[in-house]
Amino acid sequence: MASTEQSVSAMIESYREIIGSFVSGSTSASEFEAAYLRHFKDDRTQVSGSEYDTLERLFFDVDDYVEDPGLRDGPKDIGPDELRARARRAFDVLYS
């Protein structure tokens, strides 16, 4: 049990700086998009559970992000403000 808790803790800690920097405004939506997608796809510490579900949901939110407002024509397309709000919710769930 302790090993699983340590694995989950290691997994979510590896995302803290990426998500936190975006939520605080230190990085742009485009920078966050690139960093988060790269990290999520390369992450070998992923552990099933509610924390992973939160990270995966944010992955799909990042995938729905469209930088150019003129290209946001799909029903799921979101801009930087909505992406930041969704990242903030994920951050709160994971780290509060």
Secondary structure as a PSIPRED ss2 file (coil, helix, strand):
# PSIPRED VFORMAT (PSIPRED V4.0)

   1 M C   1.000  0.000  0.000
   2 A H   0.000  1.000  0.000
   3 S H   0.000  1.000  0.000
   4 T H   0.000  1.000  0.000
   5 E H   0.000  1.000  0.000
   6 Q H   0.000  1.000  0.000
   7 S H   0.000  1.000  0.000
   8 V H   0.000  1.000  0.000
   9 S H   0.000  1.000  0.000
  10 A H   0.000  1.000  0.000
  11 M H   0.000  1.000  0.000
  12 I H   0.000  1.000  0.000
  13 E H   0.000  1.000  0.000
  14 S H   0.000  1.000  0.000
  15 Y H   0.000  1.000  0.000
  16 R H   0.000  1.000  0.000
  17 E H   0.000  1.000  0.000
  18 I H   0.000  1.000  0.000
  19 I H   0.000  1.000  0.000
  20 G H   0.000  1.000  0.000
  21 S H   0.000  1.000  0.000
  22 F H   0.000  1.000  0.000
  23 V H   0.000  1.000  0.000
  24 S H   0.000  1.000  0.000
  25 G C   1.000  0.000  0.000
  26 S C   1.000  0.000  0.000
  27 T C   1.000  0.000  0.000
  28 S C   1.000  0.000  0.000
  29 A H   0.000  1.000  0.000
  30 S H   0.000  1.000  0.000
  31 E H   0.000  1.000  0.000
  32 F H   0.000  1.000  0.000
  33 E H   0.000  1.000  0.000
  34 A H   0.000  1.000  0.000
  35 A H   0.000  1.000  0.000
  36 Y H   0.000  1.000  0.000
  37 L H   0.000  1.000  0.000
  38 R H   0.000  1.000  0.000
  39 H H   0.000  1.000  0.000
  40 F H   0.000  1.000  0.000
  41 K H   0.000  1.000  0.000
  42 D H   0.000  1.000  0.000
  43 D C   1.000  0.000  0.000
  44 R C   1.000  0.000  0.000
  45 T C   1.000  0.000  0.000
  46 Q C   1.000  0.000  0.000
  47 V C   1.000  0.000  0.000
  48 S C   1.000  0.000  0.000
  49 G C   1.000  0.000  0.000
  50 S H   0.000  1.000  0.000
  51 E H   0.000  1.000  0.000
  52 Y H   0.000  1.000  0.000
  53 D H   0.000  1.000  0.000
  54 T H   0.000  1.000  0.000
  55 L H   0.000  1.000  0.000
  56 E H   0.000  1.000  0.000
  57 R H   0.000  1.000  0.000
  58 L H   0.000  1.000  0.000
  59 F H   0.000  1.000  0.000
  60 F H   0.000  1.000  0.000
  61 D H   0.000  1.000  0.000
  62 V H   0.000  1.000  0.000
  63 D H   0.000  1.000  0.000
  64 D H   0.000  1.000  0.000
  65 Y E   0.000  0.000  1.000
  66 V C   1.000  0.000  0.000
  67 E C   1.000  0.000  0.000
  68 D C   1.000  0.000  0.000
  69 P H   0.000  1.000  0.000
  70 G H   0.000  1.000  0.000
  71 L H   0.000  1.000  0.000
  72 R C   1.000  0.000  0.000
  73 D C   1.000  0.000  0.000
  74 G C   1.000  0.000  0.000
  75 P C   1.000  0.000  0.000
  76 K C   1.000  0.000  0.000
  77 D C   1.000  0.000  0.000
  78 I E   0.000  0.000  1.000
  79 G C   1.000  0.000  0.000
  80 P H   0.000  1.000  0.000
  81 D H   0.000  1.000  0.000
  82 E H   0.000  1.000  0.000
  83 L H   0.000  1.000  0.000
  84 R H   0.000  1.000  0.000
  85 A H   0.000  1.000  0.000
  86 R H   0.000  1.000  0.000
  87 A H   0.000  1.000  0.000
  88 R H   0.000  1.000  0.000
  89 R H   0.000  1.000  0.000
  90 A H   0.000  1.000  0.000
  91 F H   0.000  1.000  0.000
  92 D H   0.000  1.000  0.000
  93 V H   0.000  1.000  0.000
  94 L H   0.000  1.000  0.000
  95 Y H   0.000  1.000  0.000
  96 S C   1.000  0.000  0.000
